[in-house]
């Protein structure tokens, strides 16, 4: 996950399509569940973004 996202549009794009050559977060969740979030920083970033996605 990219840490420097500033807008809801960027968060949505990362979640649905992936950005900067990375996979879509939604796809990672579907394929691997929580196993891909292996560091505390990844977990924190994921749940912060998930709150935004759930409201969109």
Residue pairs with C-beta under 8 A, 6 or more apart in sequence:
1 14
1 22
1 25
1 42
1 45
1 46
1 49
2 10
2 14
2 19
2 20
2 22
3 45
5 11
5 14
5 49
8 52
8 56
10 19
11 49
11 52
11 53
12 53
12 56
13 19
14 22
14 24
14 25
14 49
15 24
15 25
15 26
15 49
15 53
16 24
16 26
17 24
18 24
18 25
18 27
25 46
25 49
28 36
29 36
36 42
37 43
37 46
